[in-house]
Amino acid sequence: MKIKFNHSKNQHSLQGPVALLPVVFDQIKLDSLIDVGCGIGTWTKAAMDLGVKDILGLDGVNVPTEQLLIPQESFLIQDLTQDWDLGRRFDMALCLEVGEHLEQQFAARLVRSLARHSDNVVFSAACPGQAGQYHVNCQWPAFWQKLFNAEGFFCEDSLRWKIWDDCRIEPWYRQNVFVAKRAPARAGREERLRPVVHPEFLYGTEYEIVRNARFSSMTAIEGGEMTVGWYLSTPLKGLRAKLAKRMRASSQA
């Protein structure tokens, strides 16, 4: 399945990864790392610069060699809608703001494949209403937590509170990131990850998040970037909501 995503449309900065990764590395010592949904390799490059020598960037979309920030031999194209197995494991897996680009039916496969390759996963995915390219499965963290629990992982979000006020890191990471660790005895027994919205999403920053959210969503809809299922189901849902609203109004008249 081809994911409709163009990495050249996004601004990629090393500032966020350079600020966040040392906080992660203080918790987990590692020699190897896989970055799933790596794009041009921004986070992978930052990990290399911080001393991780064994790295692999993996993405579902081809990235031209001239755009890559990591060596070509460290980049791999993989259909993320399918189960995949590289035949090896890593000390850590990153999967940041990727899950929302895969339809919900593929979510469990993504988590299962991450679990297959590492016991430590740093994960984030867009929350409901978060604007962006081809956002077809925006979920609160507890949705992903349940999938990790099914693979024997427990999840905790102390990381996002440590970086909550660090403006060097983009607000979507500060809002959505959590860590999943393999621990079958604890999986599913931990507190549910809270659905929170970062203040920068509410009041706006240089990213113009709130101001541009509606425009971005309409552009995606009009540009045919949503799934076929979305276009088939949404008008019916809207009609049902409209009829229900009118019925309530009539009953109150």
C-alpha positions in Angstrom: 0.0 0.0 0.0 1.4 3.4 -0.9 1.3 6.0 1.8 0.5 9.5 0.4 3.3 11.5 2.2 5.8 14.0 0.8 8.7 14.5 3.2 9.9 17.6 1.2 6.7 19.4 2.4 7.9 19.2 6.1 10.5 21.3 7.8 13.0 19.1 9.4 15.2 20.4 12.2 17.9 18.7 14.2 17.2 21.0 17.2 14.4 18.9 18.6 16.1 15.5 18.3 19.3 16.9 19.8 17.3 18.2 22.8 15.1 15.2 23.3 17.4 12.2 22.7 19.9 12.8 25.5 16.9 12.7 27.9 16.0 9.3 26.5 19.5 8.0 26.5 19.8 8.8 30.2 17.1 6.2 30.8 18.2 3.6 28.4 21.7 2.7 27.5 22.1 1.6 23.9 24.5 0.8 21.1 21.9 0.2 18.3 18.8 2.0 17.2 16.2 1.7 14.5 14.1 4.7 13.5 10.8 3.6 12.0 9.3 6.2 9.8 12.6 8.1 9.7 11.8 10.4 6.7 15.0 12.1 5.7 16.7 10.7 8.8 16.6 13.7 11.2 16.3 11.7 14.4 18.6 9.0 13.1 21.2 11.6 12.3 20.9 13.1 15.8 21.4 9.6 17.3 24.5 9.1 15.2 25.9 12.5 16.4 25.2 11.4 20.0 27.4 8.4 19.5 25.1 5.6 18.4 27.1 3.8 15.7 24.7 1.0 14.8 21.7 2.8 13.3 19.0 2.1 10.7 16.4 4.4 9.3 13.4 2.8 7.8 10.5 4.4 6.0 7.5 3.5 3.9 8.2 6.3 1.4 11.3 6.5 -0.8 13.6 9.4 0.0 16.0 10.7 -2.7 19.6 10.1 -1.7 20.4 13.8 -1.9 17.8 14.5 0.8 19.0 11.9 3.3 20.9 13.0 6.4 22.2 9.5 7.0 24.3 7.2 4.7 22.3 5.5 2.0 23.3 2.1 3.3 21.6 3.0 6.6 18.3 3.6 5.0 15.7 1.0 4.1 12.3 1.2 2.4 9.6 -1.0 4.0 5.8 -1.2 3.6 4.7 -0.3 7.1 1.2 -1.6 6.5 2.5 -5.1 6.5 4.2 -7.3 9.2 8.0 -7.0 8.7 11.0 -8.8 10.2 14.6 -7.7 9.6 16.0 -10.8 11.4 17.7 -8.8 14.1 17.0 -6.7 17.2 17.9 -3.2 18.4 18.5 -1.7 21.8 15.9 0.9 21.0 13.2 1.7 18.4 12.0 5.2 17.6 8.6 5.6 15.9 7.6 9.3 16.1 4.5 10.8 14.5 4.1 7.8 12.1 1.1 5.8 13.2 -1.4 8.4 12.2 -0.4 8.0 8.6 -1.5 4.3 8.5 -5.1 3.4 8.5 -6.4 2.0 11.7 -6.6 -1.5 10.4 -2.8 -1.5 10.2 -2.1 -0.1 13.7 -1.6 -3.4 15.4 0.8 -4.6 12.7 3.0 -1.5 13.2 3.2 -2.1 17.0 3.8 -5.8 16.5 6.7 -5.1 14.1 8.2 -2.6 16.5 7.9 -5.1 19.4 9.6 -7.7 17.2 12.7 -5.5 16.8 13.2 -4.0 20.3 12.3 -4.2 24.0 12.4 -0.4 24.2 10.2 1.7 22.0 10.0 5.5 22.0 6.6 6.3 20.4 4.4 9.2 19.5 1.5 9.6 17.1 -0.9 12.4 16.3 -3.9 13.0 18.6 -7.5 13.5 17.4 -7.8 16.8 15.5 -4.1 17.2 14.9 -3.6 18.7 11.5 -1.0 17.3 9.0 -0.4 15.4 5.8 -2.5 12.2 5.3 -3.6 12.0 9.0 -6.0 9.1 8.7 -5.7 7.5 12.2 -5.3 10.2 14.8 -5.7 8.6 18.3 -5.0 9.4 21.9 -2.0 7.6 23.4 -4.2 5.1 25.3 -5.2 3.6 21.9 -1.5 2.7 21.2 -0.9 1.7 24.8 -3.5 -1.0 24.5 -1.8 -2.4 21.4 1.6 -2.4 23.1 0.1 -4.1 26.2 -1.1 -6.9 23.9 2.5 -7.4 22.9 3.7 -7.6 26.5 4.8 -4.0 26.9 4.0 -1.5 29.7 3.9 2.2 28.8 4.8 5.3 30.8 4.9 8.9 29.9 7.3 10.5 32.3 9.4 11.5 29.2 6.8 14.0 28.0 6.6 15.8 31.3 10.4 16.1 31.4 10.4 17.9 28.0 7.0 19.6 28.3 8.4 23.1 28.5 11.4 22.7 26.2 10.6 24.9 23.2 13.4 23.5 21.2 11.3 20.4 20.7 8.2 20.6 18.4 5.0 20.6 20.5 3.6 17.4 18.9 6.5 15.4 20.3 6.1 17.0 23.7 2.4 16.3 23.8 2.3 12.7 22.4 5.6 10.9 23.2 5.7 7.9 25.6 8.0 5.0 26.2 7.0 1.3 25.9 9.1 -1.3 27.5 8.8 -5.1 27.4 7.6 -6.4 30.7 4.8 -9.0 30.4 4.1 -9.0 34.1 3.4 -5.3 34.1 1.7 -5.0 30.7 -1.8 -3.7 31.1 -1.5 -3.1 34.8 -0.1 0.4 34.5 -2.2 3.6 34.5 -3.7 4.6 31.2 -1.8 7.4 29.4 -3.7 10.6 29.8 -5.2 12.4 26.8 -3.7 15.9 27.0 -3.3 18.9 24.7 -0.2 21.0 24.8 -0.9 24.7 25.4 1.0 25.6 22.2 -1.7 23.8 20.2 -4.3 25.9 21.9 -2.6 29.3 21.7 -0.4 28.9 18.7 3.4 29.4 18.3 5.6 30.1 15.3 4.2 26.9 13.8 0.7 28.5 13.5 -0.8 25.2 14.6 -4.3 26.2 15.6 -4.6 29.0 13.0 -3.8 26.7 10.1 -5.5 23.5 11.3 -8.8 24.0 9.6 -7.1 25.2 6.4 -4.8 22.2 6.4 -7.7 19.8 6.9 -9.8 21.3 4.1 -6.8 21.3 1.8 -6.3 17.6 2.4 -10.0 16.8 1.9 -10.3 18.8 -1.3 -7.0 17.4 -2.6 -8.2 13.8 -2.3 -5.7 12.9 0.4 -8.2 11.2 2.6 -9.0 7.5 2.3 -11.8 6.2 0.1 -13.5 5.0 3.2 -13.4 8.5 4.7 -15.1 10.0 1.6 -17.8 7.2 1.6 -18.6 7.3 5.3 -18.3 11.0 6.3 -21.2 12.4 4.3 -23.5 9.7 5.8 -22.3 10.5 9.4 -22.9 14.2 8.7 -26.4 13.5 7.4 -27.2 11.4 10.5 -25.9 14.1 12.8 -27.9 16.8 11.0 -31.2 14.8 11.1 -30.6 14.0 14.8 -30.1 17.7 15.5 -33.3 18.7 13.7 -35.2 16.0 15.6 -33.9 17.3 18.9 -34.9 20.8 17.9 -38.4 19.7 16.9 -38.9 17.8 20.2 -37.9 20.9 22.2 -40.2 23.3 20.2 
